[in-house]
Amino acid sequence: MSIIHLASVSGEAPTAADLAAIEREWPLIAAELDLLDAEISFINAGPAASVLDRRRVRRAEHRVMAATHGLASDDSDSEGAA
């Protein structure tokens, strides 16, 4: 028994609402992937990590926060209009 539900395996395709939600959240997803990439590079650099490596991580963190803020403000704007 699998604890992971795989909709595509069960024959269910994503709905238009599912796809719209992914599209709306994509800037945050991309920012989080960039942050993960920066963190992996920083960790792999080890003791040789430079100031520029740390700056790359900080900038990626700021992009995640900005994307999160944008998504949250979009959500609150849409709730206020409803």
N, CA, C and O atoms as a CHARMM CRD file, in Angstrom:
* protein
*
  328
    1    1 MET  N      0.83400  -1.17100   0.00000 PROA 1      0.00000
    2    1 MET  CA     0.00000   0.00000   0.00000 PROA 1      0.00000
    3    1 MET  C      0.88100   1.23700   0.00000 PROA 1      0.00000
    4    1 MET  O      1.77300   1.37300   0.83700 PROA 1      0.00000
    5    2 SER  N      0.62800   2.13700  -0.94000 PROA 2      0.00000
    6    2 SER  CA     1.42100   3.35100  -1.06200 PROA 2      0.00000
    7    2 SER  C      0.75200   4.50400  -0.30800 PROA 2      0.00000
    8    2 SER  O     -0.46800   4.66000  -0.34100 PROA 2      0.00000
    9    3 ILE  N      1.56200   5.29100   0.35900 PROA 3      0.00000
   10    3 ILE  CA     1.01600   6.45300   1.05200 PROA 3      0.00000
   11    3 ILE  C      0.98100   7.66900   0.13700 PROA 3      0.00000
   12    3 ILE  O      0.43500   8.71000   0.50100 PROA 3      0.00000
   13    4 ILE  N      1.56700   7.53400  -1.05800 PROA 4      0.00000
   14    4 ILE  CA     1.60000   8.62900  -2.01100 PROA 4      0.00000
   15    4 ILE  C      0.49400   8.42900  -3.02800 PROA 4      0.00000
   16    4 ILE  O      0.43100   7.40100  -3.70100 PROA 4      0.00000
   17    5 HSD  N     -0.38500   9.43100  -3.13400 PROA 5      0.00000
   18    5 HSD  CA    -1.47100   9.36300  -4.10100 PROA 5      0.00000
   19    5 HSD  C     -0.97100   9.91300  -5.42600 PROA 5      0.00000
   20    5 HSD  O     -0.56000  11.07000  -5.51300 PROA 5      0.00000
   21    6 LEU  N     -1.00900   9.08500  -6.44500 PROA 6      0.00000
   22    6 LEU  CA    -0.59000   9.51500  -7.76500 PROA 6      0.00000
   23    6 LEU  C     -1.81100   9.59800  -8.66000 PROA 6      0.00000
   24    6 LEU  O     -2.31200   8.58000  -9.13700 PROA 6      0.00000
   25    7 ALA  N     -2.28700  10.81200  -8.88700 PROA 7      0.00000
   26    7 ALA  CA    -3.50100  11.00700  -9.67600 PROA 7      0.00000
   27    7 ALA  C     -3.33600  10.49500 -11.09100 PROA 7      0.00000
   28    7 ALA  O     -4.27900   9.94400 -11.65900 PROA 7      0.00000
   29    8 SER  N     -2.14700  10.66500 -11.67900 PROA 8      0.00000
   30    8 SER  CA    -1.95900  10.23700 -13.05800 PROA 8      0.00000
   31    8 SER  C     -2.00400   8.71600 -13.18000 PROA 8      0.00000
   32    8 SER  O     -2.39400   8.19100 -14.22300 PROA 8      0.00000
   33    9 VAL  N     -1.61200   8.00900 -12.13300 PROA 9      0.00000
   34    9 VAL  CA    -1.65900   6.55500 -12.15900 PROA 9      0.00000
   35    9 VAL  C     -3.10000   6.06900 -12.06500 PROA 9      0.00000
   36    9 VAL  O     -3.45900   5.05700 -12.66600 PROA 9      0.00000
   37   10 SER  N     -3.91700   6.78300 -11.31700 PROA 10     0.00000
   38   10 SER  CA    -5.30100   6.36000 -11.14200 PROA 10     0.00000
   39   10 SER  C     -6.18100   6.78500 -12.31800 PROA 10     0.00000
   40   10 SER  O     -7.38200   6.51400 -12.31800 PROA 10     0.00000
   41   11 GLY  N     -5.60400   7.44000 -13.30600 PROA 11     0.00000
   42   11 GLY  CA    -6.35300   7.82300 -14.48700 PROA 11     0.00000
   43   11 GLY  C     -6.99200   9.18700 -14.39500 PROA 11     0.00000
   44   11 GLY  O     -7.69600   9.59400 -15.31900 PROA 11     0.00000
   45   12 GLU  N     -6.77300   9.90300 -13.31700 PROA 12     0.00000
   46   12 GLU  CA    -7.33800  11.23700 -13.15600 PROA 12     0.00000
   47   12 GLU  C     -6.36200  12.27900 -13.69700 PROA 12     0.00000
   48   12 GLU  O     -5.18600  12.28700 -13.33300 PROA 12     0.00000
   49   13 ALA  N     -6.84700  13.13600 -14.54600 PROA 13     0.00000
   50   13 ALA  CA    -6.02200  14.22100 -15.05700 PROA 13     0.00000
   51   13 ALA  C     -6.23300  15.45200 -14.17900 PROA 13     0.00000
   52   13 ALA  O     -7.28300  15.59700 -13.55300 PROA 13     0.00000
   53   14 PRO  N     -5.24400  16.33400 -14.13100 PROA 14     0.00000
   54   14 PRO  CA    -5.44100  17.54700 -13.34200 PROA 14     0.00000
   55   14 PRO  C     -6.55000  18.40300 -13.95200 PROA 14     0.00000
   56   14 PRO  O     -6.69100  18.49200 -15.17200 PROA 14     0.00000
   57   15 THR  N     -7.31000  19.01300 -13.09600 PROA 15     0.00000
   58   15 THR  CA    -8.40200  19.86100 -13.55700 PROA 15     0.00000
   59   15 THR  C     -7.84800  21.21700 -13.98600 PROA 15     0.00000
   60   15 THR  O     -6.68500  21.53500 -13.73700 PROA 15     0.00000
   61   16 ALA  N     -8.67800  21.98800 -14.61800 PROA 16     0.00000
   62   16 ALA  CA    -8.27800  23.34500 -15.00400 PROA 16     0.00000
   63   16 ALA  C     -7.93100  24.16800 -13.77300 PROA 16     0.00000
   64   16 ALA  O     -7.01400  24.98900 -13.81300 PROA 16     0.00000
   65   17 ALA  N     -8.65200  23.95500 -12.68500 PROA 17     0.00000
   66   17 ALA  CA    -8.36400  24.66900 -11.43900 PROA 17     0.00000
   67   17 ALA  C     -7.00000  24.27000 -10.87500 PROA 17     0.00000
   68   17 ALA  O     -6.26000  25.11600 -10.37200 PROA 17     0.00000
   69   18 ASP  N     -6.67000  22.97600 -10.96100 PROA 18     0.00000
   70   18 ASP  CA    -5.36200  22.50600 -10.50800 PROA 18     0.00000
   71   18 ASP  C     -4.24500  23.16600 -11.31100 PROA 18     0.00000
   72   18 ASP  O     -3.25800  23.63800 -10.74600 PROA 18     0.00000
   73   19 LEU  N     -4.40700  23.19400 -12.61500 PROA 19     0.00000
   74   19 LEU  CA    -3.39700  23.78300 -13.48900 PROA 19     0.00000
   75   19 LEU  C     -3.27900  25.28900 -13.25600 PROA 19     0.00000
   76   19 LEU  O     -2.17900  25.84100 -13.29400 PROA 19     0.00000
   77   20 ALA  N     -4.40200  25.94600 -13.01600 PROA 20     0.00000
   78   20 ALA  CA    -4.37800  27.38400 -12.73300 PROA 20     0.00000
   79   20 ALA  C     -3.65800  27.66300 -11.41300 PROA 20     0.00000
   80   20 ALA  O     -2.92300  28.64400 -11.30400 PROA 20     0.00000
   81   21 ALA  N     -3.86500  26.80500 -10.41300 PROA 21     0.00000
   82   21 ALA  CA    -3.19200  26.98200  -9.12000 PROA 21     0.00000
   83   21 ALA  C     -1.67900  26.80500  -9.27200 PROA 21     0.00000
   84   21 ALA  O     -0.90100  27.55300  -8.68100 PROA 21     0.00000
   85   22 ILE  N     -1.27500  25.82700 -10.05400 PROA 22     0.00000
   86   22 ILE  CA     0.15700  25.61300 -10.29300 PROA 22     0.00000
   87   22 ILE  C      0.74200  26.81500 -11.01700 PROA 22     0.00000
   88   22 ILE  O      1.82500  27.28500 -10.66800 PROA 22     0.00000
   89   23 GLU  N      0.03500  27.31400 -12.02100 PROA 23     0.00000
   90   23 GLU  CA     0.49900  28.48000 -12.77300 PROA 23     0.00000
   91   23 GLU  C      0.62600  29.69600 -11.85400 PROA 23     0.00000
   92   23 GLU  O      1.59100  30.45300 -11.96200 PROA 23     0.00000
   93   24 ARG  N     -0.33300  29.88700 -10.95700 PROA 24     0.00000
   94   24 ARG  CA    -0.30400  31.01500 -10.03400 PROA 24     0.00000
   95   24 ARG  C      0.86400  30.90900  -9.05600 PROA 24     0.00000
   96   24 ARG  O      1.46600  31.91600  -8.68300 PROA 24     0.00000
   97   25 GLU  N      1.17800  29.67700  -8.64400 PROA 25     0.00000
   98   25 GLU  CA     2.24300  29.45000  -7.66200 PROA 25     0.00000
   99   25 GLU  C      3.61200  29.26600  -8.29600 PROA 25     0.00000
  100   25 GLU  O      4.60500  29.13000  -7.58000 PROA 25     0.00000
  101   26 TRP  N      3.68900  29.25700  -9.62300 PROA 26     0.00000
  102   26 TRP  CA     4.95900  28.94900 -10.27800 PROA 26     0.00000
  103   26 TRP  C      6.10000  29.90200  -9.91200 PROA 26     0.00000
  104   26 TRP  O      7.22100  29.42600  -9.73400 PROA 26     0.00000
  105   27 PRO  N      5.88900  31.21100  -9.78700 PROA 27     0.00000
  106   27 PRO  CA     7.01400  32.07200  -9.38700 PROA 27     0.00000
  107   27 PRO  C      7.62700  31.64900  -8.04700 PROA 27     0.00000
  108   27 PRO  O      8.84500  31.70800  -7.88000 PROA 27     0.00000
  109   28 LEU  N      6.80100  31.22700  -7.10500 PROA 28     0.00000
  110   28 LEU  CA     7.31500  30.76400  -5.81300 PROA 28     0.00000
  111   28 LEU  C      8.06400  29.44700  -5.98700 PROA 28     0.00000
  112   28 LEU  O      9.12600  29.25800  -5.39300 PROA 28     0.00000
  113   29 ILE  N      7.53500  28.55300  -6.77900 PROA 29     0.00000
  114   29 ILE  CA     8.20100  27.26800  -7.01700 PROA 29     0.00000
  115   29 ILE  C      9.57200  27.49900  -7.64000 PROA 29     0.00000
  116   29 ILE  O     10.55900  26.89900  -7.21400 PROA 29     0.00000
  117   30 ALA  N      9.63700  28.36300  -8.64000 PROA 30     0.00000
  118   30 ALA  CA    10.91400  28.65400  -9.30300 PROA 30     0.00000
  119   30 ALA  C     11.90300  29.29200  -8.33100 PROA 30     0.00000
  120   30 ALA  O     13.08500  28.95000  -8.33800 PROA 30     0.00000
  121   31 ALA  N     11.42800  30.21500  -7.49600 PROA 31     0.00000
  122   31 ALA  CA    12.30400  30.86300  -6.51600 PROA 31     0.00000
  123   31 ALA  C     12.83700  29.85100  -5.50600 PROA 31     0.00000
  124   31 ALA  O     14.00400  29.91300  -5.12000 PROA 31     0.00000
  125   32 GLU  N     11.99000  28.92600  -5.08000 PROA 32     0.00000
  126   32 GLU  CA    12.43500  27.89600  -4.13400 PROA 32     0.00000
  127   32 GLU  C     13.45600  26.96600  -4.77300 PROA 32     0.00000
  128   32 GLU  O     14.39800  26.53400  -4.10800 PROA 32     0.00000
  129   33 LEU  N     13.28400  26.65400  -6.04500 PROA 33     0.00000
  130   33 LEU  CA    14.26300  25.81800  -6.74600 PROA 33     0.00000
  131   33 LEU  C     15.60100  26.54800  -6.87100 PROA 33     0.00000
  132   33 LEU  O     16.65700  25.93400  -6.71900 PROA 33     0.00000
  133   34 ASP  N     15.56300  27.85300  -7.14800 PROA 34     0.00000
  134   34 ASP  CA    16.79800  28.64000  -7.20800 PROA 34     0.00000
  135   34 ASP  C     17.49000  28.67900  -5.85300 PROA 34     0.00000
  136   34 ASP  O     18.71600  28.59500  -5.77900 PROA 34     0.00000
  137   35 LEU  N     16.71500  28.80500  -4.78300 PROA 35     0.00000
  138   35 LEU  CA    17.28800  28.79900  -3.43900 PROA 35     0.00000
  139   35 LEU  C     17.94000  27.45400  -3.13800 PROA 35     0.00000
  140   35 LEU  O     19.04300  27.40200  -2.59500 PROA 35     0.00000
  141   36 LEU  N     17.26600  26.38500  -3.48600 PROA 36     0.00000
  142   36 LEU  CA    17.83000  25.05700  -3.26600 PROA 36     0.00000
  143   36 LEU  C     19.14400  24.89900  -4.01700 PROA 36     0.00000
  144   36 LEU  O     20.10800  24.36100  -3.47200 PROA 36     0.00000
  145   37 ASP  N     19.19200  25.35900  -5.25200 PROA 37     0.00000
  146   37 ASP  CA    20.40800  25.27900  -6.04900 PROA 37     0.00000
  147   37 ASP  C     21.54300  26.07700  -5.40200 PROA 37     0.00000
  148   37 ASP  O     22.67900  25.60800  -5.33700 PROA 37     0.00000
  149   38 ALA  N     21.22600  27.29100  -4.92400 PROA 38     0.00000
  150   38 ALA  CA    22.24200  28.11900  -4.27500 PROA 38     0.00000
  151   38 ALA  C     22.74000  27.47000  -2.98800 PROA 38     0.00000
  152   38 ALA  O     23.93700  27.49100  -2.70300 PROA 38     0.00000
  153   39 GLU  N     21.82600  26.89600  -2.21400 PROA 39     0.00000
  154   39 GLU  CA    22.22400  26.24100  -0.96000 PROA 39     0.00000
  155   39 GLU  C     23.09500  25.01300  -1.23000 PROA 39     0.00000
  156   39 GLU  O     24.07000  24.77400  -0.51800 PROA 39     0.00000
  157   40 ILE  N     22.75100  24.24800  -2.24100 PROA 40     0.00000
  158   40 ILE  CA    23.55600  23.06700  -2.58100 PROA 40     0.00000
  159   40 ILE  C     24.95400  23.49500  -2.99400 PROA 40     0.00000
  160   40 ILE  O     25.94000  22.89200  -2.56900 PROA 40     0.00000
  161   41 SER  N     25.04900  24.52500  -3.81300 PROA 41     0.00000
  162   41 SER  CA    26.36100  25.02300  -4.23700 PROA 41     0.00000
  163   41 SER  C     27.18200  25.51000  -3.04900 PROA 41     0.00000
  164   41 SER  O     28.38400  25.25400  -2.96600 PROA 41     0.00000
  165   42 PHE  N     26.52300  26.21500  -2.12800 PROA 42     0.00000
  166   42 PHE  CA    27.20300  26.72700  -0.94100 PROA 42     0.00000
  167   42 PHE  C     27.72300  25.58300  -0.07400 PROA 42     0.00000
  168   42 PHE  O     28.85900  25.61600   0.39900 PROA 42     0.00000
  169   43 ILE  N     26.89000  24.58300   0.12400 PROA 43     0.00000
  170   43 ILE  CA    27.29300  23.43300   0.94000 PROA 43     0.00000
  171   43 ILE  C     28.42800  22.67100   0.28100 PROA 43     0.00000
  172   43 ILE  O     29.38000  22.27000   0.95100 PROA 43     0.00000
  173   44 ASN  N     28.33600  22.46800  -1.03100 PROA 44     0.00000
  174   44 ASN  CA    29.38300  21.73000  -1.73800 PROA 44     0.00000
  175   44 ASN  C     30.70200  22.48800  -1.78000 PROA 44     0.00000
  176   44 ASN  O     31.76200  21.87400  -1.90700 PROA 44     0.00000
  177   45 ALA  N     30.65600  23.81500  -1.67600 PROA 45     0.00000
  178   45 ALA  CA    31.88800  24.59400  -1.66800 PROA 45     0.00000
  179   45 ALA  C     32.65800  24.37000  -0.36900 PROA 45     0.00000
  180   45 ALA  O     33.87900  24.51800  -0.33200 PROA 45     0.00000
  181   46 GLY  N     31.94200  24.01400   0.69000 PROA 46     0.00000
  182   46 GLY  CA    32.58300  23.73200   1.97300 PROA 46     0.00000
  183   46 GLY  C     33.36500  24.91700   2.48700 PROA 46     0.00000
  184   46 GLY  O     32.89500  26.05400   2.43300 PROA 46     0.00000
  185   47 PRO  N     34.56100  24.65200   2.98700 PROA 47     0.00000
  186   47 PRO  CA    35.36800  25.74400   3.54100 PROA 47     0.00000
  187   47 PRO  C     35.81400  26.74700   2.47800 PROA 47     0.00000
  188   47 PRO  O     36.22500  27.85800   2.81200 PROA 47     0.00000
  189   48 ALA  N     35.73800  26.36900   1.21200 PROA 48     0.00000
  190   48 ALA  CA    36.14700  27.26700   0.13000 PROA 48     0.00000
  191   48 ALA  C     35.03000  28.20800  -0.29100 PROA 48     0.00000
  192   48 ALA  O     35.19900  28.97500  -1.23900 PROA 48     0.00000
  193   49 ALA  N     33.88000  28.16400   0.40000 PROA 49     0.00000
  194   49 ALA  CA    32.75300  29.02800   0.05100 PROA 49     0.00000
  195   49 ALA  C     33.16500  30.48700   0.20200 PROA 49     0.00000
  196   49 ALA  O     33.80100  30.87300   1.18300 PROA 49     0.00000
  197   50 SER  N     32.79600  31.27200  -0.77400 PROA 50     0.00000
  198   50 SER  CA    33.18900  32.68200  -0.77000 PROA 50     0.00000
  199   50 SER  C     32.02700  33.57100  -0.31800 PROA 50     0.00000
  200   50 SER  O     30.90500  33.10900  -0.10700 PROA 50     0.00000
  201   51 VAL  N     32.33500  34.84400  -0.17900 PROA 51     0.00000
  202   51 VAL  CA    31.31800  35.83400   0.14600 PROA 51     0.00000
  203   51 VAL  C     30.26100  35.85900  -0.95700 PROA 51     0.00000
  204   51 VAL  O     29.07400  36.02600  -0.67700 PROA 51     0.00000
  205   52 LEU  N     30.68300  35.69400  -2.19200 PROA 52     0.00000
  206   52 LEU  CA    29.74200  35.69000  -3.31500 PROA 52     0.00000
  207   52 LEU  C     28.79100  34.49300  -3.25100 PROA 52     0.00000
  208   52 LEU  O     27.62400  34.60500  -3.62600 PROA 52     0.00000
  209   53 ASP  N     29.29400  33.34400  -2.77300 PROA 53     0.00000
  210   53 ASP  CA    28.41800  32.17500  -2.60900 PROA 53     0.00000
  211   53 ASP  C     27.33300  32.46700  -1.58200 PROA 53     0.00000
  212   53 ASP  O     26.16700  32.13800  -1.80400 PROA 53     0.00000
  213   54 ARG  N     27.70200  33.08000  -0.46300 PROA 54     0.00000
  214   54 ARG  CA    26.72000  33.41800   0.57400 PROA 54     0.00000
  215   54 ARG  C     25.73800  34.47600   0.06600 PROA 54     0.00000
  216   54 ARG  O     24.55000  34.43300   0.38200 PROA 54     0.00000
  217   55 ARG  N     26.24400  35.42200  -0.72000 PROA 55     0.00000
  218   55 ARG  CA    25.37400  36.46200  -1.28300 PROA 55     0.00000
  219   55 ARG  C     24.34500  35.84300  -2.22500 PROA 55     0.00000
  220   55 ARG  O     23.19100  36.27000  -2.25700 PROA 55     0.00000
  221   56 ARG  N     24.76200  34.84400  -2.98500 PROA 56     0.00000
  222   56 ARG  CA    23.82500  34.15600  -3.89000 PROA 56     0.00000
  223   56 ARG  C     22.69300  33.50500  -3.10200 PROA 56     0.00000
  224   56 ARG  O     21.53600  33.54800  -3.52100 PROA 56     0.00000
  225   57 VAL  N     23.02500  32.90600  -1.96500 PROA 57     0.00000
  226   57 VAL  CA    21.99700  32.29200  -1.11300 PROA 57     0.00000
  227   57 VAL  C     21.06900  33.36900  -0.56200 PROA 57     0.00000
  228   57 VAL  O     19.85000  33.20300  -0.58600 PROA 57     0.00000
  229   58 ARG  N     21.63100  34.47100  -0.06700 PROA 58     0.00000
  230   58 ARG  CA    20.79800  35.55300   0.48400 PROA 58     0.00000
  231   58 ARG  C     19.85600  36.13200  -0.56800 PROA 58     0.00000
  232   58 ARG  O     18.68700  36.39200  -0.28500 PROA 58     0.00000
  233   59 ARG  N     20.36000  36.33000  -1.76500 PROA 59     0.00000
  234   59 ARG  CA    19.50600  36.86500  -2.83500 PROA 59     0.00000
  235   59 ARG  C     18.38800  35.89000  -3.18600 PROA 59     0.00000
  236   59 ARG  O     17.25200  36.29600  -3.43100 PROA 59     0.00000
  237   60 ALA  N     18.71900  34.60600  -3.20700 PROA 60     0.00000
  238   60 ALA  CA    17.69100  33.59800  -3.48700 PROA 60     0.00000
  239   60 ALA  C     16.65400  33.57700  -2.36400 PROA 60     0.00000
  240   60 ALA  O     15.46200  33.41800  -2.62600 PROA 60     0.00000
  241   61 GLU  N     17.10100  33.73600  -1.11300 PROA 61     0.00000
  242   61 GLU  CA    16.15500  33.80500   0.00600 PROA 61     0.00000
  243   61 GLU  C     15.22300  35.00400  -0.14400 PROA 61     0.00000
  244   61 GLU  O     14.02700  34.90200   0.12900 PROA 61     0.00000
  245   62 HSD  N     15.76000  36.11700  -0.56900 PROA 62     0.00000
  246   62 HSD  CA    14.93600  37.31900  -0.76100 PROA 62     0.00000
  247   62 HSD  C     13.91400  37.10900  -1.88600 PROA 62     0.00000
  248   62 HSD  O     12.77700  37.57200  -1.79000 PROA 62     0.00000
  249   63 ARG  N     14.32300  36.41200  -2.95000 PROA 63     0.00000
  250   63 ARG  CA    13.37600  36.13300  -4.03600 PROA 63     0.00000
  251   63 ARG  C     12.24500  35.22900  -3.56400 PROA 63     0.00000
  252   63 ARG  O     11.09900  35.40300  -3.97900 PROA 63     0.00000
  253   64 VAL  N     12.55500  34.26300  -2.70000 PROA 64     0.00000
  254   64 VAL  CA    11.51000  33.39700  -2.14500 PROA 64     0.00000
  255   64 VAL  C     10.55500  34.21800  -1.29000 PROA 64     0.00000
  256   64 VAL  O      9.33800  34.06300  -1.39100 PROA 64     0.00000
  257   65 MET  N     11.10300  35.09100  -0.44800 PROA 65     0.00000
  258   65 MET  CA    10.24000  35.92100   0.39600 PROA 65     0.00000
  259   65 MET  C      9.36700  36.84300  -0.44500 PROA 65     0.00000
  260   65 MET  O      8.18900  37.03100  -0.13800 PROA 65     0.00000
  261   66 ALA  N      9.93400  37.42300  -1.50800 PROA 66     0.00000
  262   66 ALA  CA     9.16000  38.31700  -2.37200 PROA 66     0.00000
  263   66 ALA  C      8.05600  37.54900  -3.09400 PROA 66     0.00000
  264   66 ALA  O      6.93300  38.03800  -3.21200 PROA 66     0.00000
  265   67 ALA  N      8.37200  36.35200  -3.57400 PROA 67     0.00000
  266   67 ALA  CA     7.36600  35.54300  -4.26400 PROA 67     0.00000
  267   67 ALA  C      6.27100  35.10900  -3.29500 PROA 67     0.00000
  268   67 ALA  O      5.09500  35.08300  -3.65700 PROA 67     0.00000
  269   68 THR  N      6.65200  34.76900  -2.06700 PROA 68     0.00000
  270   68 THR  CA     5.67400  34.39100  -1.05000 PROA 68     0.00000
  271   68 THR  C      4.77500  35.57400  -0.71600 PROA 68     0.00000
  272   68 THR  O      3.55900  35.42500  -0.59800 PROA 68     0.00000
  273   69 HSD  N      5.37400  36.73800  -0.56500 PROA 69     0.00000
  274   69 HSD  CA     4.59500  37.94500  -0.27400 PROA 69     0.00000
  275   69 HSD  C      3.64100  38.25500  -1.42500 PROA 69     0.00000
  276   69 HSD  O      2.48100  38.59900  -1.19600 PROA 69     0.00000
  277   70 GLY  N      4.12200  38.13600  -2.65200 PROA 70     0.00000
  278   70 GLY  CA     3.27400  38.39400  -3.81000 PROA 70     0.00000
  279   70 GLY  C      2.10500  37.43000  -3.88900 PROA 70     0.00000
  280   70 GLY  O      0.98100  37.82900  -4.19400 PROA 70     0.00000
  281   71 LEU  N      2.37000  36.16500  -3.61500 PROA 71     0.00000
  282   71 LEU  CA     1.31200  35.15400  -3.64100 PROA 71     0.00000
  283   71 LEU  C      0.30200  35.40500  -2.52500 PROA 71     0.00000
  284   71 LEU  O     -0.90400  35.27300  -2.73300 PROA 71     0.00000
  285   72 ALA  N      0.79300  35.76400  -1.34700 PROA 72     0.00000
  286   72 ALA  CA    -0.10600  36.02900  -0.22000 PROA 72     0.00000
  287   72 ALA  C     -0.95400  37.27000  -0.48000 PROA 72     0.00000
  288   72 ALA  O     -2.14100  37.29100  -0.15500 PROA 72     0.00000
  289   73 SER  N     -0.35300  38.29600  -1.06100 PROA 73     0.00000
  290   73 SER  CA    -1.13500  39.50400  -1.33200 PROA 73     0.00000
  291   73 SER  C     -2.14200  39.25700  -2.44800 PROA 73     0.00000
  292   73 SER  O     -3.23300  39.82600  -2.42500 PROA 73     0.00000
  293   74 ASP  N     -1.79700  38.41600  -3.42700 PROA 74     0.00000
  294   74 ASP  CA    -2.76800  38.05100  -4.47400 PROA 74     0.00000
  295   74 ASP  C     -3.94000  37.30700  -3.88400 PROA 74     0.00000
  296   74 ASP  O     -5.08800  37.53200  -4.26700 PROA 74     0.00000
  297   75 ASP  N     -3.64800  36.40700  -2.93700 PROA 75     0.00000
  298   75 ASP  CA    -4.70700  35.64100  -2.27800 PROA 75     0.00000
  299   75 ASP  C     -5.61000  36.54700  -1.46000 PROA 75     0.00000
  300   75 ASP  O     -6.83100  36.39700  -1.48600 PROA 75     0.00000
  301   76 SER  N     -5.01700  37.48700  -0.73300 PROA 76     0.00000
  302   76 SER  CA    -5.84200  38.37800   0.08400 PROA 76     0.00000
  303   76 SER  C     -6.65400  39.33100  -0.79100 PROA 76     0.00000
  304   76 SER  O     -7.77500  39.69200  -0.43200 PROA 76     0.00000
  305   77 ASP  N     -6.10400  39.74100  -1.93100 PROA 77     0.00000
  306   77 ASP  CA    -6.84900  40.60200  -2.85600 PROA 77     0.00000
  307   77 ASP  C     -8.04600  39.85200  -3.43400 PROA 77     0.00000
  308   77 ASP  O     -9.13400  40.41200  -3.56200 PROA 77     0.00000
  309   78 SER  N     -7.83900  38.58100  -3.78200 PROA 78     0.00000
  310   78 SER  CA    -8.94500  37.81500  -4.36400 PROA 78     0.00000
  311   78 SER  C    -10.00600  37.49200  -3.31800 PROA 78     0.00000
  312   78 SER  O    -11.18600  37.39400  -3.65800 PROA 78     0.00000
  313   79 GLU  N     -9.62000  37.32500  -2.05800 PROA 79     0.00000
  314   79 GLU  CA   -10.59600  37.07100  -0.99900 PROA 79     0.00000
  315   79 GLU  C    -11.40000  38.32700  -0.69300 PROA 79     0.00000
  316   79 GLU  O    -12.58800  38.25600  -0.37800 PROA 79     0.00000
  317   80 GLY  N    -10.73900  39.47500  -0.78800 PROA 80     0.00000
  318   80 GLY  CA   -11.42400  40.72700  -0.53200 PROA 80     0.00000
  319   80 GLY  C    -12.43800  41.05800  -1.62200 PROA 80     0.00000
  320   80 GLY  O    -13.44000  41.72400  -1.36300 PROA 80     0.00000
  321   81 ALA  N    -12.17900  40.59600  -2.82900 PROA 81     0.00000
  322   81 ALA  CA   -13.09200  40.85600  -3.94900 PROA 81     0.00000
  323   81 ALA  C    -14.28200  39.92800  -3.94600 PROA 81     0.00000
  324   81 ALA  O    -15.30300  40.20400  -4.57500 PROA 81     0.00000
  325   82 ALA  N    -14.14300  38.81700  -3.22900 PROA 82     0.00000
  326   82 ALA  CA   -15.24900  37.83300  -3.22700 PROA 82     0.00000
  327   82 ALA  C    -16.36500  38.19700  -2.30000 PROA 82     0.00000
  328   82 ALA  O    -17.34900  37.46500  -2.20100 PROA 82     0.00000
